[in-house]
Amino acid sequence: MTGDGTAGGPVIGTEQTGREPRSETARSVRTGIMLSGTVSDVVDGDTIKVVARGFETPVRLIGIDTPETRKPGTPVQCFGPEATARVERLLPIGQRVRLVTDVTQDTRDRYGRLLAYVYRAGAGTSVNYSLVASGHAKVYVYRRTAPFTHVASFRRAEMHARRAKRGLWGPPCDGDTSTPAPTARQIATRA
């Protein structure tokens, strides 16, 4: 098990529909802890807060990493605001969600966040996977030592996003999200 673990859900040949094969979703449900809840806040592109069983808990989306927007001492990174905005659209406050942990990872990270795949009510594809497929997130394996269950399908989705130069893989970041986010003025001068 790892401390910061990561996970998600696959899709081969279904990038346009954004649906994971049912067998992968079912396998996650059988092997991990499942909770239902309601989104109470979007912290950034890979962290939300969910009220489940009467308690609010921070949730780190397993298997992904998005550019920073609120990390103390770190400037807002390239494509960070876009990734956060995408999560706010997919998981607005009040959205019903299903959280599924991954048995290959710890249940919580060192910050106490629940590590989970997040599914919108009635959806068969995790938001985690959708963010990778749309180019709003990179695949993340904690300490590169303990792959999460769906790492292969997430990597395929990332490869497709890279090739299509979607999201953070296109201009102005071209995959380098460690740089500060461009200002509105910089964007206007490029146009």
N, C-alpha and C positions, 0 to 999 in steps of 0.2 A: 504494500500500500504506500501511497505517497501523501505528502502534506498538502499540496496545492492541486493535485489531480486535475484531469480534464476529460471530457467525453462529449458525446453528441449523437449523431444518427446519420445513416448513409442514404445515398441516392445515386444509382448508376443509371444513366440514360433518362433520368427524370428531372434534370436541372430546371427545365422550363416549368414543370408542375410543382417542383419543390416538395415532393412527397418521398418519404423514406419507405423502403419496402416494409410491409407489415411484419415480416418475420423479425427484422431488426428491432422494431418498436416493441413487439411482443417479448423478445428476449430481454430487453432492458427492463420491462415491467416485471418479468419473472425473477430477475436476478437482483434488482435494486429495491430500495425503499421508495414507495410512491406516496406523495402527499398532494392534496388538492388545496388550492388557496386562491387569493385575489391579490393582484399587483397593487402595492401601496405607494411605490416610488421607483423611478428609474434613476440609479446613481450615475451610471455611465454606460458605455457600450457592452460591457460584459458583467455588470453587476446590477441587480435589482433588489427590491425589498418586497416580500410577500407576506400577507397575513394568512396563516394556516393554523388551524386548531386554536384560534383565539390569540395567537402570538405573532408579532411581526419579526421576521428573520431576514437577514441579508442573504442573497443567493448569488453565488458566482457561477456563471454559465460555464460548464465543464467543456474542455476541448477547444476553447477559443481564446484569443487575446485581441483586444481592440486598442487603438491608439488612445493614449491618456488624455483626459480632459479635466480631471479633478485631483490628480495625485500631488500632494504637497511637495513643493520644491522642484516640480517638473513642469515645463511649459506645456501648453496645450499642443498636442502633437498633430502632425499632418493627418487629415481625415478623421480625427477624433470627434469633432462636432457632428460630422455626417453620420458616423457610426452610432453615436448616442441618439441622434434624431431618428435613425432607423429603428432602434429599439423602442423609443417612445411611440413610434407609429405602430409597431407590432404588438407592443405590450403597454397600452395606455393604462393609467390608473383605473382600477375597477375591473380590469380584464381577468376573467377566470382562467387559471392555469393549472396544469398538472406538472409536478416536479418529480423527476426520477433520478435517483442516485445511480452510480456505477460501482459494482462490486470490486472492480479493479483499482478503485481510488478510495481515498479516505472520504468519510461522510462530510467532514468540515475541514477547511484550510486553517492555516496558522492564525488567521484573523477572525476565526469563528464563523465564517460564511459557509452556508450549506452549499456543497458542490453538486450541481444537478443539471440534467437536461431539462429544458423548459418547453412545455407543449401548451399552445393555446387550446382552449376548450374546443373539442371536436376535431382538432388537427392531428394528423398522423406524422407530421414532420416537426422535429424540434426547431425552436427558434435558433438554437446554437448552430445547427447545420445550415439553416437558411441564411444566417449571417455570413458564413464562410462561402456559400455558393454565390451570394450576391456581391462578394468582394468587400463586405463591411468588416470582416474579421479575418485573422490568420489562424491557422491550426496551432494549438499550443499543447505540448506534452510537458508536464511538470518535470523539471530536472532532466528531461530527455531520457528518463530511465524506465518509466512505467506507462506504456501506451494505454490509453483508454480504449474501451471496447470497440468504438466505431472509428478509430483513427484512420484506417485505410480508406473508408468512404469519405471522410472529411478531407483527407489529402487529395483524393481524386477531385472533389468539388473545388478545392483551392487551386488545383492545377488548371481546371477549366476556367475559373475566374481570372487567373493570371494570364492565360493565353488570350482571353477575350479583353484583357485590360479593364476589367470591371472594378469599380470602387477604388479602393486604396492601391490597386495594381496599375491604375491608369494615372494620367497627369492630375495634379501636380506632384503626387507622392512617388509614383512609379515603384511602389512596394517599400519605400524607405519612410516609415512612419515615425522614425526617431527624430526627424527634423521638426521644428516648430510649424504649426499650421500657418499657411499663407494668410496674410491680412487681406481685407477686402480691396485695398489699394493695389496690392501685388497681383491679385486675381484680375482686377480691371485692366492693368497694364499689359497682361498677357493676352487679353481678348482682342 
